[in-house]
Each structure stands twice: as structure tokens, then as C-alpha cells.
Amino acid sequence: MKKENQQISYVIDKACIACGACKVVCPKHCISKGLPHVINQEQCIRCGKCVTRCWRNLIKRQSLE
């Protein structure tokens, strides 16, 4: 895994409507159902697939620094 990927996280905004689009594309299945959905940061590989799939643009990349 690239070092720069370890210094970011993805967070789902509270405006999430729980459509499940992000959950379906996650290769590590680390997005748990809820309102809003929640990304398990320990399991996430930071691939960004959830970000590109969210049609409401509610998943944001954040720096851990």
C-alpha cells in the first residue's frame, strides 16, 4: 500500500440516505449499514471506490495529519 494512502481517510456525511451504492463497491466490505453508513477506518484500504460511486457526493476524503 502506498504511504500517502495511509494518511487519508474517507468519511460519509450525515446527509447520507443509506442507498447502499458505496457499500456494494467496497472491496473490503468495511462500510456498515446505518443512517448514515459508516466506514470502518481500520479495514478501509483507501481505494476511493466509494467516493466515485456516491451519486450524492457525500463521501469526503480527509487528511489524518
C-alpha positions in Angstrom: 0.0 0.0 0.0 1.2 3.5 -0.8 2.3 5.6 2.1 0.2 8.6 1.1 -3.0 6.4 1.2 -2.3 5.6 4.9 -2.5 9.3 5.7 -6.1 9.8 4.5 -9.5 8.6 5.5 -12.9 8.7 3.9 -15.9 9.9 5.9 -19.6 9.6 5.0 -21.6 12.8 5.6 -24.6 12.7 7.9 -26.8 13.7 4.9 -26.4 10.1 3.7 -29.7 8.4 2.7 -28.3 4.9 3.0 -28.9 3.9 -0.6 -26.1 1.4 -0.4 -24.3 2.3 -3.6 -21.0 2.8 -1.7 -21.4 -0.4 0.3 -21.8 -2.5 -2.9 -18.5 -1.4 -4.5 -16.3 -1.6 -1.3 -13.7 -4.4 -2.0 -13.1 -4.9 1.8 -16.8 -4.7 2.8 -15.9 -2.1 5.5 -19.0 0.1 5.1 -21.6 -0.7 7.7 -25.3 -0.1 7.2 -26.8 2.7 9.1 -28.0 6.3 8.7 -25.5 7.4 7.7 -23.4 4.5 6.6 -20.1 4.3 8.5 -16.7 3.4 7.1 -14.5 1.2 9.4 -11.2 3.0 9.1 -9.2 0.0 10.3 -10.4 -2.2 7.5 -10.5 0.5 4.8 -7.8 0.3 2.1 -8.5 3.8 0.9 -9.1 2.8 -2.7 -11.7 5.6 -3.2 -14.2 3.4 -5.0 -16.9 4.5 -2.5 -16.2 8.2 -3.3 -16.7 7.7 -7.0 -19.8 5.6 -6.6 -21.7 8.0 -4.2 -24.1 9.8 -6.6 -24.8 12.5 -3.9 -21.1 13.3 -3.4 -21.4 12.7 0.4 -18.1 10.8 1.0 -15.2 13.1 1.6 -11.5 12.5 1.7 -9.9 13.8 4.9 -6.2 14.1 5.9 -5.2 12.3 9.1 -2.3 14.7 9.7 
